[in-house]
Amino acid sequence: METQAAKPTNPVLIIAAIALILFCAAGIGAIMGWIPTSIGSGATPQSADPPAKAAAPAAVPEKRHASTLKTVPAPVQIASKARCAECGVIESVREVDANGKATGLGGVGGAVVGGLLGNQVGAGRGKDVMTVVGAVGGAVAGNEIEKRVKSTKSYQITVRFDDGSSRVFSESSLPTWRAGDKVRIIDGQIRPNA
C-alpha cells in the first residue's frame, strides 16, 4: 500500500480565504447596523439643558448717607405683549426609518442562495465549510434585507415654544414645514401662526 504525501496548502489561498471571511463579516456588520456609517443624518445635536432664562434685574447700588444704608430696587419691567403658550417655531424636521418585521422568508431564501454560492468555492472539506458559512451569512443577510424592504418612514418635527420648551410631533407623510416656520399647536396638530 502506497501512502500519499499531503500537499502543503498554498499561503495565497489561505490569505484569500481569511480576506473573504473578514469581508463577509464586515458586510454583515454593516447591514445589521453594528458598524457605524459615515453617512450623517443631518440632525444637529440637541442640548439636554433648556436655554438660559434672562437674569433678574440687578439692584441699584447702595446709596450711603451719613447714618443709614438703603438699597433701592430697580424698576420692574412689564412684558409689552403676552406670550402664547401654544405658539412656537419649527426647530427641525427629521426623517425616521423604522425597520419592518421579518417573517423568516428572507432568511430562508438567503440561506439557500448563500449555501449555493458557498458550495461553488473550494474543494473537499473546504467546500463543505464554505457551504455552511454561505448559508449562515445568507440567512442573516436575507433576514436583514427583508426587514429593510418592509421598512416605513415617518417624520419627527421638533417645535420650540415661546416659553423655551420643546416638543416632538410625528407625522407619517412628508410635512410641508421647514425650520424657522412660525406655528401654533391646536388640538395636538401643527397649524401655521400668521
Residue frames relative to the residue before (quaternion, step in Angstrom):
aa qw qx qy qz dx dy dz
M 1.0000 0.0000 0.0000 0.0000 0.00 0.00 0.00
E 0.2778 -0.7790 0.5498 0.1174 3.46 -0.88 1.02
T 0.2487 -0.7570 0.5863 0.1465 3.59 -0.96 0.85
Q 0.2932 -0.7491 0.5674 0.1758 3.50 -1.00 0.85
A 0.4147 -0.6876 0.5393 0.2539 3.51 -1.02 0.83
A 0.4499 -0.6866 0.5008 0.2745 3.56 -0.95 0.90
K 0.3865 -0.7094 0.5390 0.2386 3.52 -0.95 0.91
P 0.4559 -0.6654 0.5016 0.3126 3.58 -0.94 0.77
T 0.4841 -0.6631 0.4903 0.2924 3.57 -1.10 0.76
N 0.5145 -0.6514 0.4723 0.2965 3.51 -0.96 0.93
P 0.4646 -0.6996 0.4601 0.2882 3.67 -0.75 0.98
V 0.5943 0.5619 -0.3734 0.4378 3.61 1.08 -0.57
L 0.6372 0.5237 -0.3181 0.4675 3.58 1.04 -0.77
I 0.6399 0.5167 -0.3194 0.4706 3.60 0.99 -0.79
I 0.6609 0.5012 -0.3012 0.4704 3.58 0.93 -0.92
A 0.6521 0.5107 -0.3161 0.4627 3.59 0.96 -0.84
A 0.6459 0.5151 -0.3211 0.4630 3.61 1.00 -0.80
I 0.6564 0.4961 -0.3105 0.4760 3.60 0.96 -0.85
A 0.6464 0.5155 -0.3196 0.4629 3.59 0.96 -0.83
L 0.6411 0.5216 -0.3186 0.4642 3.60 1.00 -0.80
I 0.6553 0.5025 -0.3111 0.4705 3.59 0.94 -0.85
L 0.6666 0.4905 -0.3031 0.4725 3.61 0.92 -0.88
F 0.6371 0.5255 -0.3254 0.4606 3.58 1.00 -0.80
C 0.6602 0.4934 -0.3022 0.4790 3.58 0.96 -0.86
A 0.6483 0.5105 -0.3220 0.4641 3.61 0.95 -0.82
A 0.6548 0.4974 -0.3162 0.4732 3.61 0.97 -0.80
G 0.6462 0.5166 -0.3223 0.4601 3.60 0.99 -0.76
I 0.6537 0.4916 -0.3111 0.4840 3.57 0.95 -0.85
G 0.6457 0.5208 -0.3189 0.4584 3.61 0.98 -0.81
A 0.6611 0.4950 -0.3089 0.4717 3.59 1.00 -0.79
I 0.6579 0.5023 -0.3120 0.4665 3.59 0.96 -0.83
M 0.7056 0.4603 -0.2635 0.4700 3.59 0.94 -0.85
G 0.5023 -0.6682 0.4215 0.3514 3.59 1.22 -0.24
W 0.4318 0.7050 -0.4608 0.3229 3.60 1.22 0.27
I 0.7140 0.3545 -0.2217 0.5615 3.57 1.21 -0.50
P 0.3974 -0.7202 0.5010 0.2692 3.63 -0.67 1.00
T 0.3418 -0.7420 0.5432 0.1938 3.54 -1.11 0.72
S 0.5032 -0.6516 0.4738 0.3125 3.55 -1.25 0.29
I 0.5115 0.6249 -0.4294 0.4043 3.57 1.26 0.06
G 0.3055 -0.7776 0.5268 0.1567 3.57 -0.60 1.16
S 0.4565 -0.6830 0.4978 0.2780 3.54 -1.19 0.55
G 0.4847 -0.6877 0.4249 0.3341 3.58 1.24 -0.15
A 0.5503 0.6045 -0.4076 0.4070 3.57 1.25 -0.07
T 0.3456 -0.7174 0.5604 0.2278 3.54 -1.05 0.68
P 0.5360 -0.6306 0.4335 0.3565 3.58 -0.97 0.73
Q 0.2888 -0.7592 0.5631 0.1519 3.53 -0.98 0.90
S 0.4106 -0.6883 0.5458 0.2445 3.52 -1.05 0.82
A 0.4495 -0.6890 0.4986 0.2732 3.56 -1.00 0.79
D 0.6525 0.5067 -0.3198 0.4639 3.58 1.16 -0.47
P 0.4444 -0.6662 0.5126 0.3098 3.59 -0.99 0.76
P 0.6295 -0.5395 0.3737 0.4160 3.59 -1.14 0.47
A 0.5627 -0.6151 0.4352 0.3400 3.54 -1.10 0.73
K 0.3663 -0.7215 0.5430 0.2248 3.55 -0.97 0.87
A 0.6382 -0.5345 0.3875 0.3961 3.52 -1.21 0.50
A 0.4901 -0.6695 0.4744 0.2941 3.54 -0.95 0.87
A 0.5539 -0.5982 0.4592 0.3527 3.56 -1.16 0.63
P 0.5779 -0.5924 0.4147 0.3783 3.58 -1.05 0.67
A 0.4414 -0.7032 0.4987 0.2487 3.54 -0.99 0.86
A 0.5425 -0.6116 0.4627 0.3428 3.51 -1.19 0.52
V 0.5383 -0.5981 0.4811 0.3479 3.55 -1.20 0.60
P 0.5727 -0.6083 0.4001 0.3767 3.60 -0.91 0.78
E 0.6067 -0.5896 0.4051 0.3466 3.46 -1.19 0.68
K 0.2577 -0.7222 0.6180 0.1737 3.54 -1.21 0.67
R 0.2415 -0.7884 0.5510 0.1283 3.55 -0.71 1.02
H 0.0988 -0.7559 0.6458 0.0415 3.50 -0.94 0.98
A 0.7638 -0.3980 0.2444 0.4455 3.52 -1.22 0.17
S 0.8553 0.1189 -0.0457 0.5023 3.62 0.67 -0.94
T 0.7792 0.3005 -0.1721 0.5224 3.69 1.16 -0.32
L 0.2853 -0.7115 0.6119 0.1949 3.52 -1.32 0.45
K 0.0637 -0.7958 0.6020 0.0162 3.60 -0.94 0.90
T 0.1713 -0.7383 0.6396 0.1281 3.54 -1.17 0.67
V 0.1472 -0.7860 0.5974 0.0600 3.55 -0.69 1.11
P 0.3491 -0.7513 0.5128 0.2253 3.64 -0.58 1.08
A 0.5392 -0.6031 0.4806 0.3386 3.54 -1.23 0.61
P 0.5746 -0.5900 0.4174 0.3841 3.61 -1.08 0.54
V 0.4514 -0.6819 0.5139 0.2592 3.57 -1.06 0.82
Q 0.2847 -0.7592 0.5618 0.1642 3.55 -0.88 0.98
I 0.2484 -0.7609 0.5857 0.1275 3.57 -0.93 0.95
A 0.4981 -0.6562 0.4758 0.3081 3.57 -0.91 0.94
S 0.4593 -0.7137 0.4603 0.2604 3.56 -0.88 0.94
K 0.7997 0.1075 -0.0853 0.5845 3.60 1.10 -0.50
A 0.5200 -0.6437 0.4643 0.3158 3.55 -1.07 0.70
R 0.4384 -0.6921 0.5090 0.2641 3.55 -1.10 0.70
C 0.3685 -0.7028 0.5706 0.2114 3.51 -1.15 0.75
A 0.3884 -0.7630 0.4694 0.2162 3.58 -0.53 1.17
E 0.7571 0.3583 -0.2061 0.5060 3.61 1.08 -0.61
C 0.5438 0.6101 -0.4019 0.4128 3.59 1.26 0.27
G 0.1511 0.7965 -0.5750 0.1101 3.56 -1.08 0.67
V 0.4454 -0.6489 0.5513 0.2769 3.50 -1.38 -0.28
I 0.4867 -0.6302 0.5132 0.3203 3.58 -1.06 0.76
E 0.2414 -0.7893 0.5527 0.1149 3.55 -0.70 1.12
S 0.7890 -0.1550 0.1161 0.5830 3.58 0.95 -0.84
V 0.1796 -0.7258 0.6520 0.1260 3.53 -1.35 0.45
R 0.0295 -0.8192 0.5718 -0.0331 3.58 -0.59 1.17
E 0.3444 -0.6964 0.5896 0.2209 3.54 -1.14 0.72
V 0.1025 -0.7961 0.5960 0.0228 3.58 -0.85 1.00
D 0.2132 -0.7657 0.5965 0.1116 3.56 -0.86 1.02
A 0.1105 -0.7697 0.6266 0.0524 3.56 -0.94 0.93
N 0.4017 -0.7191 0.5139 0.2397 3.58 -0.73 1.07
G 0.4393 -0.6789 0.5262 0.2630 3.53 -1.11 0.75
K 0.5626 -0.5844 0.4550 0.3673 3.55 -1.30 0.06
A 0.3771 -0.7189 0.5425 0.2160 3.53 -1.02 0.87
T 0.3169 -0.7547 0.5460 0.1784 3.57 -1.01 0.83
G 0.5852 -0.5774 0.3729 0.4304 3.59 1.24 -0.27
L 0.5456 0.6256 -0.4052 0.3830 3.58 1.19 -0.39
G 0.6332 0.5284 -0.3320 0.4578 3.59 1.03 -0.73
G 0.6506 0.5180 -0.3089 0.4615 3.58 1.03 -0.78
V 0.6585 0.4980 -0.3064 0.4738 3.57 0.97 -0.86
G 0.6678 0.4938 -0.3014 0.4683 3.58 0.89 -0.92
G 0.6561 0.5101 -0.3084 0.4629 3.58 0.99 -0.84
A 0.6372 0.5281 -0.3279 0.4556 3.59 1.03 -0.75
V 0.6454 0.5146 -0.3204 0.4647 3.58 0.98 -0.84
V 0.6889 0.4724 -0.2854 0.4699 3.57 0.83 -1.00
G 0.6642 0.5058 -0.3049 0.4583 3.60 0.94 -0.88
G 0.6434 0.5173 -0.3187 0.4657 3.57 1.03 -0.78
L 0.6503 0.5066 -0.3172 0.4688 3.59 0.98 -0.81
L 0.6754 0.4801 -0.3005 0.4722 3.59 0.95 -0.84
G 0.6542 0.5133 -0.3121 0.4595 3.58 1.00 -0.81
N 0.6204 0.5561 -0.3331 0.4415 3.58 1.11 -0.65
Q 0.6319 0.5470 -0.3294 0.4394 3.59 1.19 -0.45
V 0.6711 0.4925 -0.2822 0.4768 3.60 1.27 -0.33
G 0.8322 0.2396 -0.1782 0.4672 3.54 -1.05 0.77
A 0.2654 -0.7261 0.6064 0.1859 3.49 -1.41 -0.18
G 0.8076 0.2529 -0.1874 0.4987 3.57 -1.17 0.56
R 0.8417 -0.0888 0.1094 0.5212 3.56 -0.93 -1.02
G 0.6121 0.5629 -0.3383 0.4405 3.61 1.09 -0.70
K 0.6194 0.5443 -0.3340 0.4566 3.56 1.10 -0.71
D 0.6472 0.5124 -0.3116 0.4706 3.58 1.01 -0.82
V 0.6528 0.5119 -0.3105 0.4641 3.57 0.95 -0.90
M 0.6873 0.4787 -0.2890 0.4637 3.59 0.86 -0.90
T 0.5910 0.5509 -0.3685 0.4599 3.61 1.13 -0.55
V 0.6680 0.4859 -0.2939 0.4809 3.58 0.95 -0.90
V 0.6519 0.5051 -0.3132 0.4709 3.61 0.92 -0.91
G 0.6601 0.5060 -0.3072 0.4625 3.59 0.93 -0.83
A 0.6538 0.5124 -0.3157 0.4585 3.59 0.97 -0.81
V 0.6700 0.4827 -0.3030 0.4758 3.59 0.90 -0.89
G 0.6735 0.4894 -0.2956 0.4686 3.58 0.87 -0.92
G 0.6538 0.5132 -0.3086 0.4625 3.57 1.00 -0.80
A 0.6328 0.5296 -0.3322 0.4569 3.59 1.04 -0.76
V 0.6666 0.4874 -0.3017 0.4765 3.58 0.91 -0.90
A 0.6823 0.4830 -0.2890 0.4666 3.58 0.86 -0.94
G 0.6576 0.5148 -0.3118 0.4530 3.62 0.94 -0.83
N 0.6309 0.5270 -0.3209 0.4704 3.56 1.04 -0.78
E 0.6794 0.4815 -0.2839 0.4753 3.60 0.91 -0.91
I 0.6308 0.5231 -0.3342 0.4655 3.59 1.01 -0.76
E 0.6378 0.5211 -0.3300 0.4612 3.60 0.97 -0.81
K 0.6404 0.5193 -0.3255 0.4629 3.60 0.99 -0.80
R 0.6915 0.4821 -0.2848 0.4564 3.57 0.90 -0.90
V 0.6176 0.5317 -0.3518 0.4605 3.60 1.07 -0.64
K 0.7346 0.4005 -0.2182 0.5024 3.58 1.05 -0.78
S 0.4042 0.7344 -0.4687 0.2785 3.61 1.23 0.19
T 0.2439 -0.7517 0.5969 0.1383 3.53 -1.25 0.52
K 0.3062 -0.7328 0.5779 0.1878 3.55 -1.25 0.48
S 0.0121 0.7511 -0.6600 -0.0098 3.52 -1.15 0.73
Y 0.3412 -0.7414 0.5490 0.1803 3.54 -1.27 0.30
Q 0.1885 -0.7712 0.6007 0.0940 3.56 -0.92 0.97
I 0.1276 -0.7897 0.5996 0.0234 3.54 -0.74 1.15
T 0.1786 -0.7841 0.5887 0.0824 3.57 -0.67 1.11
V 0.1123 -0.7857 0.6077 0.0279 3.56 -0.78 1.11
R 0.2004 -0.7477 0.6236 0.1088 3.57 -0.87 1.03
F 0.2936 -0.7826 0.5285 0.1483 3.57 -0.54 1.21
D 0.6737 -0.5191 0.3570 0.3862 3.54 -1.29 0.43
D 0.6700 0.4932 -0.3088 0.4610 3.61 1.11 -0.54
G 0.6312 -0.5657 0.3192 0.4239 3.61 1.28 0.08
S 0.5899 0.5604 -0.3832 0.4372 3.61 1.18 -0.28
S 0.1990 -0.7709 0.5892 0.1375 3.56 -1.26 0.28
R 0.1052 -0.7752 0.6217 0.0391 3.54 -1.27 0.52
V 0.2923 -0.7546 0.5666 0.1552 3.57 -1.09 0.77
F 0.1307 -0.7732 0.6193 0.0394 3.56 -0.92 1.03
S 0.2376 -0.7699 0.5767 0.1345 3.59 -1.07 0.74
E 0.0259 -0.7676 0.6404 0.0038 3.54 -1.10 0.82
S 0.4406 -0.7141 0.4818 0.2528 3.55 -1.06 0.76
S 0.7308 0.3545 -0.2290 0.5365 3.59 1.14 -0.52
L 0.6551 -0.5226 0.3771 0.3944 3.54 -1.25 0.47
P 0.3000 -0.7798 0.5176 0.1846 3.61 -0.55 1.10
T 0.4657 -0.6670 0.5069 0.2852 3.55 -1.26 0.43
W 0.5058 0.6704 -0.4120 0.3533 3.59 1.26 -0.12
R 0.1252 -0.7602 0.6341 0.0668 3.53 -1.19 0.70
A 0.6409 -0.5142 0.3915 0.4143 3.57 -1.19 0.45
G 0.7629 0.3433 -0.2753 0.4736 3.56 -0.90 0.98
D 0.5176 0.6324 -0.4264 0.3878 3.62 1.23 -0.21
K 0.3544 -0.7162 0.5611 0.2160 3.60 -0.98 0.88
V 0.0041 -0.8215 0.5659 -0.0700 3.54 -0.75 1.13
R 0.2059 -0.7258 0.6390 0.1497 3.51 -1.41 0.19
I 0.3235 -0.7405 0.5579 0.1890 3.58 -0.98 0.83
I 0.0284 0.7844 -0.6155 0.0712 3.56 -0.67 1.17
D 0.8396 -0.0793 -0.0109 0.5373 3.57 -0.65 1.21
G 0.7174 -0.4672 0.2471 0.4539 3.58 0.95 0.86
Q 0.6332 0.5068 -0.3233 0.4875 3.59 1.29 0.10
I 0.4251 -0.6858 0.5288 0.2635 3.58 -1.08 0.71
R 0.0179 -0.7888 0.6127 -0.0459 3.55 -0.81 1.10
P 0.5587 -0.5959 0.4379 0.3755 3.61 -1.12 0.52
N 0.2267 -0.7498 0.6070 0.1337 3.57 -1.12 0.71
A 0.1859 -0.8292 0.5201 0.0855 3.58 -0.17 1.26
